[in-house]
Amino acid sequence: MARSTPRGHRAPSPLTDAMPLKQQIRYCTAPDGVRIAYATAGRGPPLFKVGNWLSHMEFDLTSPVWGHVLEALCETHTLVRYDQRGTGLSDREIEQMSFEIWLKDMETVADAAGLVRFPMLAISQGVSLAITYAARHPERVSHLVLQGGYARGRRMRGGGQALDEESETQAKLMEIGWGRSDPAFRQFFTSQFLPEGTPEQHRWFNELAHVSTSPQNAARMLREFDRIDVSALLPEVQCPTLVLHSTGDLRVPFDEGRIIAGGIAQARFVPLHSAHHLVLRQDEVWPRWVEEVRSFLAGADGSAPDPVLASLTAREREVLELIAQGRDNAQIAAALLLSEKTVRNHITSVFSKLQVENRPQAIVRAREAGLGRGA
């Protein structure tokens, strides 16, 4: 469902004009009042993608850098993804930003989307968040797919003063140059992420850095990323985990992927012979990435569906989640931008599928299935 671009957010660049995926963008509110934009697209069982440093819910759909990844995932799953606070279509002017705050945002989105037990996909910095979420919520995470990530931020890898100075220099480059129309400062980072990318892919990634967030927020996030260390949590991850990492990754060293795979008991490691931090469509390893991820997630999808939620549509699950939170029809209508008549129709369908007669019975069934945590 298309939405107008909120005030203070730049419209997507016309580098590409196709819109291959249809998605629905909604908002949920974090405990501190920050509005987080999240989107659902595709069909099939849910797959939750952890937020990344640079993203934009609309701009990403036509990306020559990772549009093919979104398309591939949405062919087999209902993909739930979101813009981190301070980026994309989420609130830009924010006071709080920290690892724990990002975790609370993840919990807020998962609850708002009505997810109960689900597989997660995380890329780059999002990997550390996924590891922590899975360790803290083992009952909710069925499988993990971790691509190009790290458990230890740049400053936590034992590089000493030289690495600390390099980290701060990169943050300063963002503050000074990312707001300029000249992409030279942003190109430094693009070349690390996509060293062998095409000119079109470099132009798009440079534009993403400009569109997705402010220079101040970008630098603020990078400084937080560099201080992350969740390596102690690796043994606590109990679910099957697929770890993929490019052998020539310039942004996150290959050894960081090996550390993650070695620390999680049920992890399987897949080295990707590529120079790119992100797997591009033209990479020889791209078909293998698709095959590995789909095969792995097929194991997650083969588990018995939740008896309460299996027969519900995505919209009906959202309505049931809000019912479980104690919302009345008017509040549900406002939250989902629907008319009250439409909400009543959805509730009638939900009650019929769950074989309940009234709201209290529906709430009991929903909470038994793990809904209502966002109350």
C-alpha positions in Angstrom: 0.0 0.0 0.0 1.7 3.2 -1.2 2.1 6.1 1.3 3.2 9.6 0.8 6.7 10.4 2.0 6.4 11.9 5.5 7.6 15.5 6.0 11.4 15.6 6.6 12.0 12.5 4.5 13.4 12.7 1.0 11.4 10.9 -1.8 13.0 8.0 -3.4 15.5 8.8 -6.2 14.5 8.1 -9.8 17.6 5.9 -10.4 15.1 3.1 -11.1 11.4 3.4 -11.8 10.2 -0.2 -11.5 8.2 -1.3 -8.4 8.5 -5.1 -8.5 7.1 -5.8 -5.1 3.8 -4.7 -3.5 4.1 -4.0 0.2 2.1 -2.6 3.1 3.8 0.0 5.2 2.6 0.6 8.8 3.8 2.2 11.9 4.2 1.0 15.5 5.3 3.0 18.5 8.4 2.1 20.6 8.2 2.4 24.4 9.8 5.9 24.3 7.3 7.2 21.7 9.4 6.8 18.6 7.4 5.7 15.5 9.0 2.8 13.7 8.0 2.1 10.0 7.6 -1.6 9.1 6.5 -3.3 5.9 5.1 -6.7 4.9 5.4 -8.1 1.4 5.3 -11.5 -0.2 3.3 -14.6 0.7 3.8 -17.7 2.8 5.1 -18.2 6.3 6.6 -15.2 8.0 10.3 -14.2 7.9 11.5 -11.4 10.1 14.4 -9.3 8.8 16.3 -7.3 11.4 16.8 -3.6 10.7 20.1 -2.5 9.0 22.2 0.6 9.3 21.1 2.0 5.9 17.5 1.3 4.7 14.4 3.0 3.3 11.2 0.9 3.1 10.2 2.4 -0.3 13.6 3.2 -1.8 14.9 -0.3 -1.2 12.2 -2.0 -3.4 13.9 -0.9 -6.6 17.5 -1.4 -5.4 20.0 -2.8 -7.9 22.0 -3.8 -4.8 19.5 -5.8 -2.8 16.2 -5.7 -4.6 16.9 -9.2 -5.9 17.3 -10.4 -2.3 13.9 -9.0 -1.3 12.3 -10.5 -4.4 13.8 -14.0 -3.7 12.7 -13.9 -0.1 9.2 -12.7 -0.9 8.6 -15.6 -3.4 8.5 -18.1 -0.5 7.8 -16.0 2.6 5.8 -13.1 4.0 8.8 -10.8 4.7 8.5 -8.4 7.6 11.2 -5.7 7.7 11.6 -2.2 9.2 13.6 1.0 9.2 15.7 1.5 12.3 14.9 4.6 14.3 16.6 7.6 12.8 16.5 6.1 9.3 14.2 5.6 6.3 10.5 6.2 7.0 10.9 5.9 10.8 11.2 9.0 13.0 14.4 10.8 12.2 14.6 13.3 15.2 15.3 11.0 18.1 16.9 11.3 21.5 17.7 7.8 22.5 19.9 5.5 20.4 21.7 2.4 21.8 21.9 -1.3 21.4 19.3 -1.9 24.1 16.9 0.6 22.4 17.4 -1.2 19.1 16.4 -4.4 20.7 13.3 -2.9 22.2 12.4 -1.6 18.7 12.8 -5.2 17.3 10.5 -6.5 20.0 7.9 -3.7 19.2 7.9 -4.5 15.5 7.6 -8.3 16.0 4.7 -7.8 18.4 3.0 -5.3 16.1 3.3 -7.7 13.2 1.6 -10.5 15.2 4.6 -12.8 15.0 4.7 -15.6 17.6 7.5 -18.1 16.6 9.4 -17.2 13.4 12.7 -17.4 11.6 14.9 -14.3 11.4 17.3 -12.9 8.7 20.0 -10.5 9.7 22.7 -8.8 7.7 25.9 -7.0 8.8 25.3 -5.0 12.0 21.8 -6.6 12.4 23.5 -9.9 13.1 24.5 -8.9 16.6 20.9 -7.8 17.3 19.6 -11.1 16.0 22.0 -13.1 18.2 20.9 -11.2 21.3 17.2 -11.4 20.5 17.5 -15.2 19.9 19.4 -15.7 23.2 16.8 -13.7 25.2 13.7 -15.0 23.4 14.4 -18.7 22.5 10.7 -19.5 22.6 10.1 -17.1 19.7 13.0 -17.6 17.2 12.9 -20.9 15.3 15.8 -20.4 12.9 18.5 -17.8 12.2 20.1 -16.7 8.9 23.1 -14.5 9.5 24.9 -12.9 6.5 28.1 -10.9 6.7 27.8 -10.1 10.4 29.8 -9.8 13.6 29.5 -10.4 17.3 32.2 -7.9 18.0 32.2 -4.3 16.8 35.3 -2.8 15.2 36.6 -1.4 18.5 36.1 -4.7 20.3 38.4 -6.8 18.2 41.7 -6.0 19.9 43.1 -3.7 17.3 44.4 -1.1 19.8 44.7 2.6 19.3 45.2 2.4 15.5 41.8 0.7 15.0 40.1 3.1 17.4 41.4 6.1 15.4 40.3 4.5 12.1 36.8 4.0 13.5 36.5 7.6 14.7 37.9 8.9 11.3 35.2 7.0 9.5 32.5 8.5 11.7 34.0 12.0 11.1 33.9 11.4 7.3 30.1 10.8 7.6 29.5 13.9 9.7 31.5 16.1 7.3 30.7 14.7 3.9 27.5 12.6 3.8 25.2 15.7 3.5 27.0 17.0 0.4 25.7 16.7 -3.1 29.2 15.5 -4.1 29.2 11.7 -3.4 33.0 11.5 -2.9 32.8 11.0 0.8 30.0 8.4 0.5 31.9 6.6 -2.2 34.6 5.5 0.3 32.0 3.4 2.1 30.4 2.2 -1.1 33.7 0.9 -2.3 34.1 -1.1 0.9 30.6 -2.6 0.6 30.7 -3.2 -3.1 34.3 -3.1 -4.4 33.4 -4.8 -7.7 29.9 -3.4 -8.1 28.6 -1.8 -11.3 28.5 2.0 -11.8 24.7 1.8 -11.4 25.0 -0.1 -8.1 27.6 2.4 -6.8 25.3 5.3 -7.7 22.4 3.7 -6.0 24.3 2.9 -2.8 25.7 6.5 -2.7 22.2 7.8 -3.0 20.9 5.4 -0.3 23.4 6.9 2.1 22.0 10.3 1.3 18.3 9.2 1.4 18.2 6.9 4.4 19.4 9.1 7.2 21.2 12.3 8.3 25.0 12.5 8.5 24.7 13.0 12.2 22.5 9.9 12.7 24.8 7.8 10.5 27.9 8.7 12.5 26.0 8.2 15.8 25.0 4.7 14.7 28.4 3.8 13.5 30.0 4.7 16.9 27.4 2.5 18.6 28.0 -0.4 16.2 31.8 -0.3 16.8 31.3 -0.8 20.5 29.1 -3.9 20.3 30.2 -7.2 21.8 27.7 -10.0 22.1 30.3 -12.8 21.8 29.4 -14.1 25.3 25.8 -14.8 24.1 26.8 -17.1 21.2 26.5 -20.3 23.3 23.0 -19.2 24.5 21.6 -19.3 20.9 19.6 -22.6 20.9 18.1 -22.6 17.4 19.4 -23.9 14.1 21.6 -21.2 12.5 22.9 -20.6 9.0 26.0 -18.3 8.9 27.1 -17.0 5.5 30.1 -14.7 4.9 32.1 -13.5 1.9 35.7 -14.6 1.9 36.9 -11.2 0.6 34.6 -9.0 2.7 36.3 -5.6 3.2 33.7 -4.3 5.6 33.5 -7.1 8.1 36.4 -9.5 8.2 35.8 -13.1 7.2 37.0 -14.3 10.6 34.1 -12.6 12.3 31.7 -15.0 10.6 33.9 -17.9 11.6 33.7 -16.8 15.2 29.9 -16.6 15.1 29.6 -20.1 13.5 32.1 -21.5 16.0 30.2 -20.1 19.0 26.7 -21.3 18.2 26.1 -25.0 18.8 23.6 -25.6 15.9 25.3 -23.3 13.4 26.4 -24.3 9.9 29.0 -22.1 8.1 28.9 -21.3 4.4 31.9 -19.4 3.0 30.9 -17.3 -0.1 33.8 -16.7 -2.5 33.0 -13.1 -3.2 34.6 -9.7 -2.6 31.3 -8.1 -1.6 29.9 -7.4 1.8 26.4 -7.8 0.2 25.7 -10.6 -2.3 25.0 -9.0 -5.7 22.8 -10.4 -8.4 25.8 -10.8 -10.8 27.9 -12.7 -8.2 28.6 -16.3 -9.0 27.7 -17.2 -5.5 24.2 -15.6 -5.7 22.4 -18.9 -6.9 24.1 -20.7 -4.0 23.0 -18.1 -1.5 19.4 -18.6 -2.7 19.6 -22.4 -2.6 21.3 -22.4 0.9 18.8 -20.0 2.4 15.7 -21.5 0.9 16.7 -25.0 1.9 17.5 -23.9 5.4 14.2 -22.0 5.9 12.3 -25.0 4.5 13.2 -26.7 7.8 11.7 -23.8 9.7 8.5 -23.9 7.6 8.1 -27.6 8.0 7.3 -27.3 11.7 3.7 -27.6 12.8 1.8 -24.4 12.4 0.4 -22.7 15.5 -3.2 -24.0 15.8 -4.6 -20.5 16.6 -2.9 -18.6 13.8 -2.6 -21.1 11.0 -5.9 -20.3 9.3 -5.7 -16.5 9.7 -4.7 -14.1 7.1 -2.0 -11.5 7.8 -4.6 -8.8 8.4 -6.6 -11.1 10.7 -3.5 -11.9 12.7 -3.0 -8.1 13.2 -6.6 -7.7 14.4 -6.2 -10.6 16.8 -2.9 -9.2 18.2 -4.7 -5.9 19.0 -7.7 -7.7 20.5 -5.2 -9.6 22.7 -3.8 -6.3 23.8 -7.2 -5.2 25.0 -8.0 -2.7 22.2 -11.6 -1.9 21.3 -12.9 -1.7 17.7 -12.3 2.0 17.4 -8.7 1.7 18.6 -8.0 -1.2 16.2 -9.5 0.8 13.3 -7.2 3.7 14.2 -4.1 1.5 14.5 -4.7 -0.3 11.2 -6.1 2.7 9.3 -9.4 0.8 8.7 -13.0 1.7 9.1 -14.8 0.2 12.1 -17.1 -1.7 9.8 -14.1 -3.4 8.2 -12.7 -4.2 11.6 -16.0 -5.8 12.7 -16.0 -7.9 9.5 -12.4 -9.1 10.3 -13.4 -9.9 13.9 -16.4 -12.0 12.7 -14.0 -14.0 10.4 -11.5 -14.4 13.2 -14.1 -15.7 15.7 -15.4 -18.1 13.1 -11.9 -19.5 12.3 -11.0 -19.8 16.0 -14.4 -21.3 16.8 -14.9 -18.8 19.7 -18.2 -17.0 20.5 -17.0 -13.7 22.0 -14.1 -11.4 22.7 -12.9 -12.8 26.0 -12.6 -16.3 24.5 -10.7 -14.9 21.6 -8.3 -13.1 24.0 -7.6 -16.3 25.9 -6.9 -18.2 22.7 -4.6 -15.4 21.4 -2.6 -15.1 24.6 -2.2 -18.9 24.8 -0.5 -18.6 21.4 1.8 -15.8 22.6 0.0 -12.8 21.3 -0.8 -9.7 23.3 2.8 -9.0 24.4 2.7 -5.6 22.9 0.0 -4.4 25.3 
